[in-house]
Amino acid sequence: MSATTITLQKVKPTEADALLAISKRTFFDFFGPLNKPENMEAYAVTAFTPQKIQSELDNPDSEFYFALINDQITGYLKLNFKNAQTEFQDPKAMEVERIYVSVDHHKKNIGKQLLHFALNMALQKQMDYIWLGVWEHNHNAIGFYQHNGFEVFSNHEFWMGDDRQNDLLMKKIL
């Protein structure tokens, strides 16, 4: 399996529509077959709105990056710092809230490049650790993060429509 080289580009506030499109598409491509359609739609009503994406882009403690191949968006990354973190708001930690790659670009090591970018960003910002949440049934992602030095340290529940689900919280000490 050879790596496809990507270009990373920080998402600008004016690119909210493109971010919304890749966010919704990648989320539905991955989680849609694993969840009831009505639960996916119930989640999407609040998670994938232009207003929510714009507010996330406007947050000075969050950063989004597009993964590009030949100027085409193939995936994206969301990093949270300080109070933008979804759980701990630890000023010496960085959260990787989202890493998504388009289905047609899986198996090209794009996720690995996005994660390594995040790790380098955390090191540059002199963070003590990097953390993320991953759905307990996403065994490929859990293995990927473990292979890259992350360990489970907690969990949290969330709702996908009327289905209570569980994320494993994983971190890597830097």
N, C-alpha and C positions, 0 to 999 in steps of 0.2 A: 504494500500500500504506500504509494508515494504521496508526499505532501504537495498540495497546491498552494502556491504563495499568494497570500492575500495582501491587500492594502487596507490599513485601518484609517478611518476618517471620522473625526469627531462630528457628531450630528449637530447641526445648527438648528436654532429654534424655527427657522423658516422651512425645515425639512420634516415637520411634524406629520404631514400626510404620508410621506414615504415610511416613516417610522411606524405609524399606526398600521399601515398595510403589511409590512414585514412582521410586525408583532402579532397581529391577528392571524395571519396565514400560518406562521410557524407554530403558534400555540395550537391552533385547530388541527394542523397536520399531525402533530405529535400526540396531543391528548384527546382529540376527537374520537379516534377508534377505541379508546380505553374508558370512555365515560358516556353516560346517556346524553343524547342530543339536547334534551331539555335542560340538563344541568350545565352543559357547555354554553347554551344560549343565555341562561340566567346569569352565568358568570360574565359573559361578554358584554352584557348590558351596562355594567359598571366599569369593567376592566379595560374595554377597548372603545373609548369615546375620544373624540378630538380634544375635548376639554381636559380629560385626565392625562392624555399624552402631552399636551401643551404644558400643563402644570408641572409634570415631571421634568420636561425639558427646561422649564424656567427655574427649577430649583437649583440654586448655586452649589448645593452639596451632592448633586447627582450628575453623572456624566454618561452619555451614550456614545457608542462608537459603531459605525457600520463596518462590516467586513465586505470588501469589494474585490471582485475579480473582473478585470477589464471594464471597470466603471459600473458593473452591475452589482446591486446589493445582494449578497448571498447569506447574510446573517447579521447579528448585532449583539452587543454587549451593553449591560447597564451596571455601573458602579455607583455605590452609595457611600458617602462619608458623613461623619458627625450625625446630626439629627435626621438626615434623610434615611439612615439605616432603619430597616423595618423592625428590628428587635431591640438592639442593645444601645444604640447611639453612643458607642465607645469612641472617643476622639482618637484613640490609637489603633483603631481597627478600620478595615474597609470591607464592605459587603459586596459580593458579586450577586446582584439580585437576579440578573437574567443573562444567560448565554443561549442563544438560539441560532441554528443554522438551517437554511432551507433544505427540505427533503432531497431535492435534486443535487445538493452539494454535500450530502453525508459521505463519510468514508474518505474525506480528502484532508483530514487533520485540521480543519478550520476551527473546530471547537478547541483543539489543543493550542492553536496559535492565539486564540482569543484569551484562553486561560493564562497562557504565559505572558501576554500583554498585561493582564490584570495583576499578575504576580509582580511583574517589573514595576508597574505603577505603584503598588503598595510599598515595594522596597524604596523607590524614589521618594515617596512621601513619608518614609521612615515609620511605617505602621508596625505594630507589634505582631499583628496577625491579620489574616484574611479569612472571611467566613462566607457561607452560603447556605441556602436551604434547597433540598432536593426531595422530590416526592418519593416516599418509601417504596413504591412499586417500580420506580425507574432504575432498575438494577444495572443497566449499562452505564448510566450517569454516575451512580454510586461507585461502581468499580473504577470508572475513569477518574473520579476525584480521589479515591483511595490510592490509585496508582500514582497520582500526582502529589501525594503527601498529606491529604486531608483525612481527618478523623472525625467520626461522629461524636458530638459532645452534648447534644440535647435534641429536642424535637418541638414542633408546634403543630397544632391542628388548624385547619382552614376549611372553609366551605366551598364546595363546587356545586352551586345550586343547592339542592337539599341533601347532598352527600357529604358527610363529614370525612375529611381526608387528613393525612398526616405527612408532614415534611420532616425529614431528618436534617438537623442543623450540623454542618460539618465545618471544621476550621483547620487552618494550617498556620502554625507558629512560624514567624519569619526570623 
